[in-house]
């Protein structure tokens, strides 16, 4: 019998699937939200525990909120909700379409999902809301909207945590700061890329401890510290290749 219920909003990524596998192995009942539930059936059926899959309209806030509310009611709430919906695209010509998509998903979709779940947890009286974030939000960067969106997410989560304290409710808000994990996946850079199982394991360990903010993997705490201390004239140094005519 399942001892707890966890929701993963944005369950189609490799990291989310690994988190789902580890949670299911711990007899946690899973409620997964993905863009295309039909294509996710093979994975969901491979998990040992109880699994329910629902559609996710991350760029349509009203629909998204309705989807979350319906699933929450059907499953009588949840103990843990993990939001992992970020996108990261880059084009040196800075087309608006990329920034708009990043803002739609990482800012609008993220905040709609997080606020909805927070309100539901307030009604429930308890819960833990965790979001997969990135140390990229500490400062600006060439992926302009992505860096800015991660700064937004960090501040949004801090605000929700303040509300939980104001309401004196046992609701934990956890900011999971990944160390350029998505960039490493995109570039397939083994030097930066930690084993996915280790990343997921450290995330779940931190969540069990009720961490407010955690750096994953642990070595990125030092990198994040150095990153914050770098003066602008060093951090903002770029060696651009001359544009070919």
Buried (B, 14 or more C-beta within 10 A) or exposed (E): EEEEBBBBBBBBBEBBBBBBBBBBEBEBBBBBBBBEBEEBEEBBEEBEBBBBBBBBBBBBBEBBBEBBBEBBEEBEBBBBBBBBBBBBBBEEEEEEEBBEBBBBBBBBBBBBBBBBBBBBBBEBEEBBBBBBBBBBBBBEBEBBBBBBBBBBBBEBBBBBBEBBEEEEBEBBBBBBBBBBBBBBBEEEEEEBBBEBEEBBBBBBEBBEEEBEBBBBBEEBBEEBEEBEEEEEEEBEEEEEEEEEE
